[in-house]
């Protein structure tokens, strides 16, 4: 099951205003970037975030879920209605992640 357009639009609106946020559609799902770093995604109408120290601190009761078969587990954001949580969570996760690797020039 792929993510529905209405759920994607809802999450996009919830994340509106977070500096550096971007989305990329991929095989019916959406990857979420913050300041050029992959922080999570929208998979099967679920918002999943990488399990960084900040994410675990801000969502200590969050459940781990697989975005798709064979992937690493991510944390389920079950309080997607809270713009305050999302505005703190997304940049904090990005801050925890290493800088993206530079792409090699051919």
N, C-alpha and C positions, 0 to 999 in steps of 0.2 A: 504494500500500500504506500503510495507516495503522499507527500504533504499537499493538502488542499490549498488552493489559491487564497481562500478567505482566511485560513489560519496564518499563512505567511503574511498577509496584509495586516492582520491583527498584531503579530509579533513585530513587524516593521514599524507600525505605529507606536507600539510600546517602547521601542528602542530609539524612536525619533528624538533627536536632541543630544544623543551621546556623541561626543566628538570622535571622529575617526572611524565611525561605523560604516560597514559596507557589506553587501551580500553578493553571493555568486550562486546561480542556479547550477545544480549538478545532478543529473539523472533523476529528476523529480523531487529532489531535496534541495536544501539551501545551506551553504556554508556561510558562517558569520565571521567577519574580520573586524578587528579593532586595531587601529594604528598599524595596519599591514600584517597583523598576526592573526592566525586562525584561533578563535577563542571557543568556537562551538558550532552548532548547526541546528537546523530544524529538520527533524527526521520523523516521518510518519505522524505528523501533527504533534510532535513533542519538541520542546526546547531543551537541548542537551548542551552542557558546558564541560570543557576540559576540567579534570579534577585537580586543580592547583591548590596550593595552601590557602590562598585567599578564598577560593570557592568553597573549600571545606570549612573554613572559619565562618563565612557568611551564611552557609547552608549546612549546618552540622548534622541535620537529620535527612539530608538528601539521599535518595536511592541511586545506586549505580545501575545503568542500563546500557545495552548495546545499541548503537545507532543503526547498525546493520550487521549481518553475519560476518564474522571474521575481523571485526573492528575492535579497537580498544574500548573498554568501558568508559562511559562519561557520566556526569551527574545530571539527573533530571531536575529541571527547574519547575517545581510544581506551583509556584506562586507567580505566574506570569502576569497576573493582574497588578502586581506591585511595581509601578514605574520607579519608585524610590530604590527598591532592592536591585532592579535591573541596572539602574544608573550607577549604582555602586559596584555591582558584581562584574559587569562586562569590562570596564577599565581596569579593575583590580586583577582580573584573570589575565588580561593582556600584559599588565605590568609584571606578573609572575613568569611569563613565558620568555624564552630567549628571542633575540632578534632573528628574523627570518634569514635563511641562508641566501647569499647573493647568487643570482642565476649566472651560470657560466655562459660566456659569449662564444659563439661558434666562429 
